[in-house]
């Protein structure tokens, strides 16, 4: 079974070399690492070509395209039976990959989801919690279980209960999906994503169509965040914000895409999710269920809280959409509704409980602090214990004690 790790990239060479190395540190010959360069103007090509590992497959789009088009090109260039995407400032935990493969070969699911770890690239004035990784007891060494996303997630998706979807949801981004399933649910042959944000596009499509998926509470990959991240491009709309330039470029490129969303998202996360859902529903011709538009409008309106300058544009977008879809009554109901708390009391208590059963360590190693050292520290602390837990789930508690013991050799962070 061949597995493709796909890294779409665009002018983030300062992170990319470390991201690639996390994948190349995997001891697995039946692995392909596809790096798809979106016509970068920096040293991206030279850095990728400096690697001599034959498992690397390098692609250059030749001209700047949207993120969706770059993802789609990368997917078509890959050849694995299973596919994993992650960003050029993200990484995979190489020593845990053998267990990922074991789960795929044992269960042959349509896809595998997991609890991704998180790492902030150090940088002046960017974010508070950077340079370290957190280990969660309840998100590590979990017994895998199967689920049908249509049965588990569709009600929550239509009702805008998005916290229910994470992390147990099909995803190509920090998740793994079979090529057979991707081909089955593709909008058309060779077209895998048909809206602006490709990973959310696939996630919603899979939750609507369903399938045989597997989830494991175990960190197989690390989500990196940096000033250049696509995620930082959203809700960072002040001209001097670290993600402002990335956001401007991202929006400009999307305008050139023939498959732009049916509504603008104004570089705000709530509108990204809403516009993706509406685009997927329309392009699928899906009529079995109707979203709870009042709930979705209320969520989309929440983007105004931290984006005062964008508030008029957000209202304009939503009004245009409500007029077009005959949902003005629902928009008015949302406007009249009191703003909801970001998290319910139960969710806040659960978060506190999860934080208590966790710890955070610095990933400084030999004067470096990168996604590569983060992956190395994760492997050093986790060790080779997941295989034992997969054979006997009763070992999970004792194995976690070993993790905490090994972590004492590292500098703790709050």
C-alpha positions as CSV (number, residue, x, y, z in Angstrom):
1,X,0.0,0.0,0.0
2,X,1.4,3.3,-1.1
3,X,0.8,6.5,0.9
4,X,1.2,10.0,-0.5
5,X,2.0,12.9,1.7
6,X,1.2,16.1,-0.2
7,X,2.6,19.5,0.7
8,X,1.2,22.4,-1.3
9,X,3.5,25.4,-1.0
10,X,3.8,29.0,-1.9
11,X,6.7,31.3,-0.9
12,X,7.2,29.9,2.6
13,X,10.6,28.5,2.1
14,X,11.7,29.5,5.6
15,X,9.3,26.8,6.9
16,X,9.1,24.4,4.0
17,X,12.5,22.7,4.4
18,X,11.6,21.6,7.9
19,X,8.2,20.5,6.9
20,X,9.6,18.3,4.2
21,X,12.2,16.8,6.5
22,X,9.5,15.6,9.0
23,X,8.1,13.4,6.1
24,X,11.5,12.2,4.9
25,X,12.4,11.1,8.4
26,X,9.7,8.4,8.1
27,X,11.3,5.0,7.7
28,X,9.0,3.7,5.0
29,X,9.9,3.0,1.4
30,X,6.3,2.8,0.1
31,X,5.9,6.5,0.7
32,X,5.6,9.4,-1.7
33,X,6.1,13.1,-0.7
34,X,4.5,15.4,-3.3
35,X,5.6,19.0,-3.0
36,X,3.5,21.2,-5.3
37,X,5.0,24.7,-5.7
38,X,2.5,27.4,-6.5
39,X,5.0,29.3,-8.7
40,X,6.9,30.7,-5.8
41,X,9.3,33.6,-6.4
42,X,11.6,32.7,-3.5
43,X,14.1,29.8,-3.2
44,X,11.4,27.2,-2.9
45,X,12.5,25.2,-5.9
46,X,16.2,25.2,-4.9
47,X,15.3,24.0,-1.4
48,X,13.1,21.2,-2.7
49,X,15.7,20.1,-5.3
50,X,18.4,20.1,-2.6
51,X,16.8,17.0,-1.2
52,X,18.0,13.8,-2.9
53,X,15.5,11.4,-1.4
54,X,13.9,9.5,-4.3
55,X,10.5,9.5,-2.5
56,X,10.1,13.3,-3.3
57,X,8.0,14.2,-6.3
58,X,8.3,17.9,-7.1
59,X,5.7,19.8,-9.1
60,X,5.7,23.5,-10.1
61,X,2.4,25.0,-11.4
62,X,4.4,27.4,-13.6
63,X,1.9,30.2,-13.0
64,X,0.2,31.4,-9.8
65,X,-3.1,29.7,-9.2
66,X,-5.6,29.7,-6.3
67,X,-5.1,27.4,-3.3
68,X,-7.9,25.2,-4.5
69,X,-6.2,24.8,-7.9
70,X,-2.8,24.0,-6.3
71,X,-4.4,21.4,-4.1
72,X,-6.2,19.9,-7.0
73,X,-3.0,19.8,-9.1
74,X,-1.1,18.2,-6.3
75,X,-3.8,15.5,-5.9
76,X,-3.7,14.7,-9.6
77,X,0.1,14.4,-9.4
78,X,0.0,11.9,-6.5
79,X,-0.2,8.2,-6.9
80,X,-0.8,6.8,-3.4
81,X,-3.6,4.5,-2.4
82,X,-4.1,6.9,0.5
83,X,-3.5,10.6,0.6
84,X,-2.5,13.0,3.4
85,X,-2.3,16.8,3.0
86,X,-0.6,19.2,5.3
87,X,0.7,22.7,5.0
88,X,4.2,24.0,4.3
89,X,4.6,25.1,7.9
90,X,3.1,21.9,9.3
91,X,4.7,18.5,9.9
92,X,4.1,14.8,10.5
93,X,5.3,12.9,13.5
94,X,7.6,10.4,11.7
95,X,8.0,7.7,14.4
96,X,4.2,7.4,14.7
97,X,3.7,6.9,11.0
98,X,4.1,3.1,11.3
99,X,1.0,3.0,13.5
100,X,-0.9,5.1,11.0
101,X,0.0,2.6,8.3
102,X,-1.0,-0.3,10.6
103,X,-4.4,1.1,11.1
104,X,-4.9,1.6,7.4
105,X,-3.7,-1.8,6.4
106,X,-5.8,-3.5,9.2
107,X,-9.1,-1.7,8.7
108,X,-8.9,-0.4,5.0
109,X,-11.2,2.6,5.8
110,X,-12.4,5.3,3.4
111,X,-10.4,7.6,5.6
112,X,-8.6,8.1,9.0
113,X,-9.0,11.1,11.2
114,X,-6.9,11.9,14.3
115,X,-6.1,14.5,17.0
116,X,-3.5,16.8,15.4
117,X,-0.9,18.4,17.7
118,X,-0.3,22.1,17.5
119,X,2.9,24.2,17.2
120,X,3.5,27.9,16.9
121,X,6.5,29.1,15.0
122,X,8.4,31.6,17.2
123,X,8.3,35.2,15.9
124,X,8.3,38.6,17.4
125,X,4.9,40.1,17.9
126,X,3.0,37.2,16.4
127,X,1.5,35.0,19.1
128,X,1.9,34.3,22.8
129,X,2.2,30.5,22.9
130,X,4.9,29.6,20.4
131,X,8.0,27.3,20.4
132,X,6.4,24.5,22.3
133,X,3.9,21.6,22.0
134,X,1.2,20.3,24.3
135,X,0.5,16.6,25.1
136,X,-3.1,15.7,25.9
137,X,-3.9,12.5,27.9
138,X,-7.3,12.1,26.3
139,X,-5.9,12.8,22.8
140,X,-3.1,10.2,22.9
141,X,-3.0,6.4,22.5
142,X,-6.7,6.2,21.9
143,X,-8.4,3.0,20.7
144,X,-9.5,3.5,17.1
145,X,-13.2,3.3,16.2
146,X,-15.3,3.4,13.1
147,X,-17.9,6.0,12.2
148,X,-20.1,7.0,9.3
149,X,-19.8,10.8,9.1
150,X,-23.3,11.2,7.6
151,X,-24.8,9.5,10.7
152,X,-22.5,11.2,13.2
153,X,-22.0,14.7,11.7
154,X,-24.7,15.7,9.2
155,X,-27.2,17.0,11.8
156,X,-24.5,19.1,13.4
157,X,-23.3,20.4,10.1
158,X,-26.7,21.5,9.0
159,X,-27.4,23.0,12.4
160,X,-24.1,24.9,12.6
161,X,-22.9,23.0,15.6
162,X,-19.3,22.9,14.3
163,X,-17.6,22.0,17.5
164,X,-19.3,18.6,17.2
165,X,-17.4,17.9,14.0
166,X,-13.9,18.4,15.3
167,X,-11.7,16.3,15.3
168,X,-13.9,13.3,14.3
169,X,-14.6,14.3,10.7
170,X,-13.3,13.2,7.3
171,X,-10.4,15.4,6.2
172,X,-7.6,15.4,3.7
173,X,-5.8,18.1,5.7
174,X,-4.2,16.5,8.7
175,X,-6.2,13.5,7.9
176,X,-5.9,10.5,5.5
177,X,-8.4,9.5,2.7
178,X,-8.3,6.7,0.3
179,X,-7.9,7.5,-3.4
180,X,-10.9,5.2,-4.1
181,X,-13.1,7.3,-1.9
182,X,-11.8,10.6,-3.3
183,X,-12.5,9.4,-6.8
184,X,-16.0,8.3,-5.7
185,X,-17.1,11.6,-4.2
186,X,-15.2,13.9,-6.7
187,X,-17.4,16.4,-8.4
188,X,-16.0,15.2,-11.7
189,X,-13.1,13.1,-13.0
190,X,-9.9,14.8,-11.9
191,X,-11.7,17.6,-10.1
192,X,-11.5,16.8,-6.4
193,X,-12.3,20.2,-4.8
194,X,-14.8,22.7,-6.2
195,X,-14.8,25.6,-3.8
196,X,-12.2,28.0,-2.4
197,X,-11.1,26.2,0.8
198,X,-10.3,22.6,-0.5
199,X,-10.1,20.8,2.8
200,X,-13.4,22.1,4.2
201,X,-14.9,21.5,0.7
202,X,-14.1,17.8,1.0
203,X,-15.0,17.6,4.6
204,X,-18.6,18.9,4.0
205,X,-19.0,16.7,0.9
206,X,-18.0,13.6,2.8
207,X,-20.2,14.4,5.8
208,X,-23.2,14.7,3.4
209,X,-22.4,11.6,1.4
210,X,-21.1,9.4,4.3
211,X,-18.7,6.5,4.3
212,X,-16.7,4.0,6.4
213,X,-14.2,6.1,8.4
214,X,-11.9,5.4,11.2
215,X,-10.8,7.8,14.0
216,X,-7.9,7.5,16.4
217,X,-7.2,9.8,19.4
218,X,-3.5,10.0,18.7
219,X,-1.3,12.8,17.2
220,X,0.0,11.6,13.9
221,X,0.7,15.2,12.6
222,X,1.4,18.7,13.9
223,X,-0.5,21.8,12.7
224,X,2.0,24.6,12.6
225,X,0.8,28.2,12.7
226,X,3.0,31.2,11.6
227,X,2.5,34.7,10.4
228,X,2.5,33.4,6.8
229,X,-0.2,30.7,7.5
230,X,-3.4,30.7,5.5
231,X,-5.2,30.5,8.8
232,X,-3.5,33.7,9.9
233,X,-4.8,35.4,6.8
234,X,-8.3,35.2,8.3
235,X,-9.4,37.5,11.1
236,X,-6.1,39.5,10.7
237,X,-7.5,42.3,8.7
238,X,-5.6,45.3,10.2
239,X,-3.0,46.5,7.7
240,X,-0.2,46.0,10.1
241,X,-1.3,42.5,11.3
242,X,1.1,39.6,10.6
243,X,-1.4,37.8,8.4
244,X,-2.6,40.9,6.5
245,X,-0.3,40.5,3.5
246,X,-1.0,36.8,3.2
247,X,-4.7,37.5,3.4
248,X,-4.6,40.0,0.6
249,X,-2.7,37.7,-1.7
250,X,-5.0,34.8,-0.8
251,X,-8.1,36.9,-1.7
252,X,-6.6,38.1,-5.0
253,X,-5.7,34.6,-6.1
254,X,-9.2,33.3,-5.3
255,X,-10.7,35.9,-7.6
256,X,-8.9,34.3,-10.5
257,X,-10.4,30.9,-9.8
258,X,-13.3,29.9,-12.1
259,X,-14.7,27.9,-9.1
260,X,-14.9,30.8,-6.7
261,X,-17.5,30.3,-3.9
262,X,-21.1,31.3,-4.3
263,X,-20.6,34.0,-1.7
264,X,-17.6,36.0,-0.5
265,X,-16.1,35.3,2.9
266,X,-14.3,38.6,3.4
267,X,-11.3,36.7,5.0
268,X,-13.3,35.7,8.1
269,X,-13.5,32.2,9.4
270,X,-17.3,32.1,10.1
271,X,-18.0,33.2,6.5
272,X,-15.5,30.7,5.2
273,X,-17.4,27.8,6.7
274,X,-20.8,29.2,5.7
275,X,-19.8,30.0,2.1
276,X,-18.2,26.6,1.7
277,X,-21.4,24.8,2.9
278,X,-23.6,26.8,0.6
279,X,-21.2,26.2,-2.4
280,X,-21.0,22.5,-1.8
281,X,-24.8,22.2,-1.4
282,X,-25.4,24.1,-4.6
283,X,-22.8,22.4,-6.7
284,X,-23.8,18.9,-5.5
285,X,-27.5,19.7,-6.2
286,X,-28.2,18.5,-2.7
287,X,-31.8,19.0,-1.6
288,X,-32.4,16.3,1.0
289,X,-31.7,18.7,3.9
290,X,-31.9,22.4,4.4
291,X,-29.4,24.2,6.7
292,X,-30.6,26.0,9.8
293,X,-30.1,29.4,8.2
294,X,-30.9,31.3,11.4
295,X,-28.1,29.5,13.2
296,X,-25.7,29.9,10.3
297,X,-26.4,33.6,9.9
298,X,-26.0,34.1,13.6
299,X,-22.6,32.4,13.4
300,X,-21.6,34.4,10.3
301,X,-22.6,37.7,12.0
302,X,-20.2,36.8,14.9
303,X,-17.3,37.7,12.5
304,X,-18.2,41.4,13.1
305,X,-17.0,41.3,16.7
306,X,-13.3,41.4,15.9
307,X,-13.6,43.0,12.5
308,X,-15.4,46.4,13.1
309,X,-14.1,47.8,9.8
310,X,-15.5,44.8,7.9
311,X,-18.9,44.8,9.6
312,X,-20.6,46.7,6.7
313,X,-19.1,44.3,4.2
314,X,-20.2,41.3,6.2
315,X,-23.8,42.6,6.4
316,X,-23.7,43.3,2.6
317,X,-22.5,39.7,1.8
318,X,-25.2,38.1,4.1
319,X,-28.0,40.4,2.8
320,X,-27.1,39.6,-0.8
321,X,-27.1,35.9,0.0
322,X,-30.3,36.0,2.0
323,X,-32.0,37.9,-0.9
324,X,-30.8,35.4,-3.4
325,X,-31.9,32.3,-1.4
326,X,-35.1,33.8,0.0
327,X,-33.9,33.5,3.6
328,X,-34.2,37.2,4.6
329,X,-36.6,36.2,7.5
330,X,-33.9,33.9,8.9
331,X,-31.3,36.7,8.6
332,X,-33.5,39.1,10.4
333,X,-34.1,36.5,13.1
334,X,-30.3,36.1,13.5
335,X,-29.8,39.8,13.7
336,X,-32.4,40.1,16.4
337,X,-31.0,37.2,18.4
338,X,-28.6,37.8,21.2
339,X,-25.0,36.8,20.4
340,X,-24.2,33.3,21.6
341,X,-21.2,32.5,23.8
342,X,-18.3,31.1,21.8
343,X,-18.4,28.0,24.0
344,X,-21.2,26.5,26.1
345,X,-20.6,26.0,29.8
346,X,-20.3,22.3,29.2
347,X,-17.7,22.9,26.5
348,X,-15.7,25.3,28.7
349,X,-15.7,22.8,31.6
350,X,-14.6,20.0,29.2
351,X,-11.8,22.2,28.0
352,X,-10.6,22.9,31.5
353,X,-10.7,19.2,32.3
354,X,-8.7,18.5,29.1
355,X,-6.1,21.2,29.9
356,X,-5.6,19.8,33.4
357,X,-4.8,16.4,32.0
358,X,-2.1,17.8,29.7
359,X,1.3,19.3,29.8
360,X,3.3,21.6,27.5
361,X,7.1,21.5,26.7
362,X,9.5,23.6,24.8
363,X,10.9,22.1,21.6
364,X,14.2,23.9,21.6
365,X,16.9,21.5,20.4
366,X,20.5,22.3,19.7
367,X,19.7,26.0,19.2
368,X,16.7,25.4,16.9
369,X,13.0,25.6,17.4
370,X,11.1,24.5,14.3
371,X,8.3,22.1,13.2
372,X,11.1,19.5,12.8
373,X,12.2,19.8,16.4
374,X,8.6,19.7,17.4
375,X,8.1,16.4,15.6
376,X,11.3,15.0,17.1
377,X,10.3,16.0,20.7
378,X,6.8,14.5,20.1
379,X,8.4,11.2,19.0
380,X,10.9,11.2,21.9
381,X,8.2,11.6,24.5
382,X,5.6,9.3,22.9
383,X,8.1,6.6,22.2
384,X,7.0,3.3,20.6
385,X,4.2,2.6,22.9
386,X,1.1,3.0,20.7
387,X,1.6,-0.5,19.1
388,X,1.2,-2.1,22.6
389,X,-2.0,-0.1,23.2
390,X,-3.4,-1.2,19.9
391,X,-3.0,-4.8,21.0
392,X,-4.3,-4.1,24.5
393,X,-6.3,-1.0,25.3
394,X,-5.9,-1.6,29.0
395,X,-2.3,-0.4,28.8
396,X,-3.3,3.1,27.9
397,X,-3.1,4.5,31.4
398,X,0.3,3.0,32.2
399,X,1.7,4.1,28.9
400,X,0.6,7.7,29.6
401,X,2.5,7.5,32.9
402,X,5.6,6.7,30.9
403,X,5.0,9.7,28.7
404,X,4.8,12.0,31.7
405,X,8.0,10.5,33.1
406,X,9.9,11.0,29.8
407,X,8.6,14.6,29.5
408,X,10.5,15.6,32.7
409,X,13.7,15.7,30.7
410,X,12.3,18.7,28.8
411,X,11.6,22.3,29.8
412,X,8.0,22.8,30.7
413,X,5.9,25.7,29.4
414,X,2.6,27.1,30.7
